[in-house]
Amino acid sequence: MCVLTKIDYEICFFQLLDLIQPFETHKIGVVYVGMGQAHVETAILQNKYGSSRYRDFLQGLGNLIKLREVDPQKTFIGGLSRDGNDGEFATIWQDDVMQVIKGFIKIVLYCHFRIY
């Protein structure tokens, strides 16, 4: 049995407190599925472009960010890789109590977005 002193307990408490996100976090994936592709996974994954409606939908989800430029100590990225394995971009939306990050495959690179 290990007995913690009051000082050890307080240090441990504050170290754990630093690990708690200040808001609720969620991670969502977004993939474009074209007409007639609903049951053909290979066709979905081979898409190089999304439709204009898909682009408009993505723009409404939040602000586009470059994963390489995000500081994971300040912004929750939901385990997305910053080295390009999970794509170059993601969208992020946040209010006072919640943050949502959306990753999507590379087809988004062909859509025009305003990057924040």
C-alpha positions as CSV (number, residue, x, y, z in Angstrom):
1,M,0.0,0.0,0.0
2,C,1.3,3.4,-0.9
3,V,0.5,6.4,1.2
4,L,0.5,9.8,-0.4
5,T,1.4,12.9,1.5
6,K,-0.9,15.9,1.2
7,I,1.7,17.6,-1.2
8,D,2.0,14.5,-3.4
9,Y,-1.8,14.2,-3.5
10,E,-2.1,17.9,-4.6
11,I,0.6,17.5,-7.3
12,C,-1.1,14.4,-8.6
13,F,-4.5,16.1,-8.6
14,F,-3.3,19.1,-10.5
15,Q,-1.4,17.0,-13.0
16,L,-4.6,15.0,-13.7
17,L,-6.6,18.2,-13.9
18,D,-4.4,19.4,-16.7
19,L,-5.3,16.4,-18.8
20,I,-9.1,17.1,-18.7
21,Q,-10.4,18.9,-21.7
22,P,-12.2,22.2,-20.8
23,F,-15.1,21.1,-23.0
24,E,-16.8,18.0,-24.4
25,T,-15.0,16.7,-27.4
26,H,-16.2,14.6,-30.4
27,K,-14.6,13.2,-33.6
28,I,-16.6,12.7,-36.8
29,G,-15.5,11.2,-40.1
30,V,-17.0,12.6,-43.4
31,V,-16.8,10.7,-46.8
32,Y,-18.4,11.7,-50.1
33,V,-20.7,9.1,-51.6
34,G,-21.7,9.9,-55.2
35,M,-24.8,8.8,-57.1
36,G,-25.0,5.0,-57.4
37,Q,-22.1,4.4,-55.0
38,A,-24.1,3.6,-51.9
39,H,-23.2,-0.1,-51.9
40,V,-19.7,0.0,-53.7
41,E,-17.0,0.8,-51.1
42,T,-14.2,0.8,-53.7
43,A,-16.0,3.4,-55.8
44,I,-16.5,5.6,-52.7
45,L,-12.8,5.4,-51.8
46,Q,-11.7,6.2,-55.3
47,N,-13.6,9.5,-55.5
48,K,-11.3,12.4,-56.3
49,Y,-13.9,15.1,-56.2
50,G,-17.0,15.9,-54.2
51,S,-20.1,17.6,-55.6
52,S,-20.8,21.3,-55.1
53,R,-23.5,20.3,-52.5
54,Y,-20.9,18.3,-50.6
55,R,-18.5,21.2,-50.6
56,D,-21.2,23.5,-49.3
57,F,-22.1,20.9,-46.6
58,L,-18.5,20.7,-45.5
59,Q,-18.2,24.5,-45.3
60,G,-21.2,24.6,-43.0
61,L,-19.6,22.2,-40.6
62,G,-17.0,24.5,-39.2
63,N,-13.6,26.1,-40.0
64,L,-11.2,24.3,-42.2
65,I,-7.8,23.8,-40.6
66,K,-4.5,22.4,-41.8
67,L,-3.6,19.6,-39.5
68,R,0.2,20.3,-39.8
69,E,-0.3,23.7,-38.3
70,V,-2.4,22.7,-35.3
71,D,-0.9,22.6,-31.8
72,P,-2.4,19.4,-30.3
73,Q,-1.7,20.9,-26.8
74,K,-4.2,23.7,-27.5
75,T,-6.6,22.1,-30.0
76,F,-8.2,18.6,-29.7
77,I,-7.6,16.8,-33.0
78,G,-9.2,13.5,-32.0
79,G,-6.1,11.3,-32.7
80,L,-5.9,12.5,-36.3
81,S,-2.3,12.3,-37.6
82,R,-0.6,15.6,-38.3
83,D,1.9,14.0,-40.7
84,G,-0.6,13.6,-43.6
85,N,-1.7,10.0,-43.0
86,D,-5.2,11.2,-42.1
87,G,-5.3,13.9,-44.8
88,E,-4.1,17.4,-44.9
89,F,-7.2,19.2,-43.6
90,A,-10.0,18.8,-41.1
91,T,-12.9,21.0,-40.0
92,I,-13.3,22.2,-36.5
93,W,-16.4,23.6,-34.7
94,Q,-16.5,24.8,-31.2
95,D,-18.7,26.6,-28.7
96,D,-18.4,27.3,-25.0
97,V,-18.9,23.7,-23.9
98,M,-18.2,21.5,-26.9
99,Q,-15.6,21.0,-29.7
100,V,-16.1,18.8,-32.8
101,I,-13.4,17.8,-35.2
102,K,-14.2,16.3,-38.6
103,G,-11.6,14.5,-40.6
104,F,-12.2,13.6,-44.2
105,I,-10.3,11.8,-47.0
106,K,-8.2,13.7,-49.6
107,I,-11.1,14.4,-52.0
108,V,-11.6,17.6,-50.0
109,L,-8.3,18.9,-51.3
110,Y,-10.0,19.5,-54.6
111,C,-12.8,21.6,-53.2
112,H,-12.2,25.3,-52.6
113,F,-12.4,26.4,-49.0
114,R,-11.5,29.4,-46.9
115,I,-8.8,28.2,-44.5
116,Y,-8.8,29.9,-41.1
